Amino acid sequence: MKFKRLVTEADLEYTARHWRNYHFLVTVSDAIDPNGIEHHESSDNRVQETAFTDAEALDYAADLLPHEFTHSWNGKYRRPAGLQVRNYQDPERTDMLWVYEGLTEYLGHVLASRSGLRTPEEFRDVLAGFYANLDVTTGRLTRPLVDTATEAGWMYFATPQYAHRRRGTDFYPEGVLMWLEADATIRGRSGGARSLDDFVRRFYGPPSGPPQVVTYTRADIVTALNGIVEYDWNAFIRARVDAIAPHPPGGGLTDDGWRLTYTAEPMRQSRNEEKFGEHVNALYSIGAQVNNKGDVVDVIDGSPASKAGLAPYMHVLAVGGRRYSSDALHAVLRASAVDSTPIAFVVDDFGKVFTLFVRYRGGERYPRLVPIPGKPDLLTPIAQPREK
């Protein structure tokens, strides 16, 4: 029923179809990596074996089909001019992926909520996780968002080690926050009369018809946004795409009545990320991510873990005097809320075994959004179904 509602909600969002018949091709298996590939009239979707029998697994993959479905409009029908090449010898120019993928990622999460695949609270949890992860990414201090788009061909296949130092395919999550901020800007400047939905309908909507490609440039995006509400959209985009920004776009959160905080207990999205990603996310506490096997995936520059000498590619043999497990790491992090004793990590660094001591006191920290007193909640209405 929820997937049927997805089609209805997409029809209400775009008000036109640029396909004759659309097929969701879904592989339910743990034998291949979860992924998705978009086409005009179909999508190749791959999810965990339990995705349709386990509520947490479904929630973890809830935005996949909405995301790939949205690509029929954004990416296949309307496509950046640099990605419409004549042959395999001409290089693709990927600098507009903050629209192709960033806006698709935003709309995918919105449609997942509007169709009932996620709740408004879970939608907020996704936004909190995106902002928190981007905010500790030290690579953003030297590289603008556009760099992550122009280097997408390499970023897609990069290892997760040192991802926060070099940045990754950040045009997905940061694109979400950017377009949320664009929505807040439209709502604010129009007195609530218009929203990003109006831009989406105008840019990706009528007339309906069979598959075709209509290309666009950044100037076309600016013109279309100005057609919804007059604003210096050139400056808006330059500040968020071309300029180095120490923090990710947060105006969409605060303007919509929410702010980021951290709690000791993970929200559902954080729990699912750890469970199905098979890792412990301690990026917001000691500044490290360690998988369930004990491999250090990444470490934030300047964090307690980094200062102690912990680094990607190390293998943790023991933590806090216990053989390493995700439960053991969680236990010492929880204990650090009241115990200032440095956390002992016994590590194997390519055959060299030694002990590191991480000085940290603060307990586990997980991101969540909380209401700003006195401000109206505008995020919940965005996630509400449009179907009457």
Buried (B, 14 or more C-beta within 10 A) or exposed (E): EBBEBBBBBBEBBBBBBBBEEBEBEBBEEEEEEBEBEBBBBBBBBBBBEBBEEEEBBBBBBBBBBBBBBBBBBBBBBBBBEBBBEEEEEEEEBBBBBBBBBBBBBBBBBBBBBBBBBBBBBBBBBBBBBBBBBBBBBBBBEEBBBBBBBBBBEEBEEBEBBBBBBBBBBBBBBBBBBBBBBBBBBBBBBBEEEBBBBBBBBBBBBEEEEEEEEEEBEBEBBBEBBEEBBEBEBBEBBBBBBEEEBEEBBBBBBBBBBBBBEBBEEBBBBBBBBBBBBEBBBBBBBBBBBBBBEBBBBBBBBEBBBBBBBBBBEBBBBBBBEBEBBBEBBBBBBBBBEEEEEBBBBBBBBEEEEEEBEBBBBBBBBBBBBEEBEEEEBBBBEBBEBBEE
